[in-house]
């Protein structure tokens, strides 16, 4: 059985923390992505389309913000 999105995110965070290659900004961004997926998508796995849609700049954002 394949791991779902939440498990993949958790495993990735754990790996990066153990590798000393992590900071709280990453936590905020990954949890923001996971929340986006919960509210906008029915899929449990991560796809390139999901990432592309979430990371696209929206009308109320500049190149330097994610408000």
C-alpha positions as CSV (number, residue, x, y, z in Angstrom):
1,X,0.0,0.0,0.0
2,X,1.3,3.4,-0.9
3,X,1.7,6.1,1.7
4,X,-0.7,9.0,1.6
5,X,0.1,12.7,1.5
6,X,0.1,13.2,5.3
7,X,2.4,10.3,5.9
8,X,4.8,11.5,3.2
9,X,4.9,15.0,4.6
10,X,5.6,13.6,8.1
11,X,8.3,11.3,6.9
12,X,10.0,14.0,4.9
13,X,9.9,16.5,7.8
14,X,11.3,13.8,10.2
15,X,14.1,12.9,7.7
16,X,15.1,16.6,7.2
17,X,15.0,17.3,10.9
18,X,17.3,14.3,11.7
19,X,19.6,15.5,8.9
20,X,19.8,19.0,10.5
21,X,18.5,20.5,7.2
22,X,15.2,22.0,8.5
23,X,13.8,25.2,9.8
24,X,10.4,26.5,10.9
25,X,9.7,28.2,7.6
26,X,9.6,24.7,6.0
27,X,7.2,23.5,8.6
28,X,4.9,26.5,7.9
29,X,5.0,25.9,4.1
30,X,4.4,22.2,4.2
31,X,1.5,22.5,6.6
32,X,0.1,25.3,4.5
33,X,0.3,23.0,1.4
34,X,-1.3,20.1,3.4
35,X,-4.1,22.4,4.5
36,X,-4.6,23.6,0.8
37,X,-4.9,19.9,-0.2
38,X,-7.5,19.2,2.5
39,X,-9.7,22.1,1.5
40,X,-9.4,22.0,-2.3
41,X,-8.7,18.4,-3.4
42,X,-10.1,15.0,-2.8
43,X,-6.8,13.2,-3.5
44,X,-4.7,11.7,-0.7
45,X,-1.5,11.4,-2.8
46,X,0.8,14.3,-3.9
47,X,0.8,15.1,-7.6
48,X,2.7,17.7,-9.6
49,X,-0.6,19.4,-10.5
50,X,-1.3,19.9,-6.8
51,X,2.1,21.5,-6.2
52,X,1.8,23.7,-9.3
53,X,-1.6,25.0,-8.3
54,X,-0.6,25.7,-4.7
55,X,2.6,27.4,-5.6
56,X,1.2,29.7,-8.3
57,X,1.2,33.4,-7.4
58,X,-2.4,34.6,-6.8
59,X,-3.8,38.1,-7.5
60,X,-3.3,39.3,-4.0
61,X,0.3,38.2,-3.8
62,X,3.6,39.7,-4.9
63,X,6.7,37.8,-5.8
64,X,7.8,38.2,-2.2
65,X,4.7,37.3,-0.3
66,X,2.3,34.4,0.2
67,X,-0.6,36.2,1.9
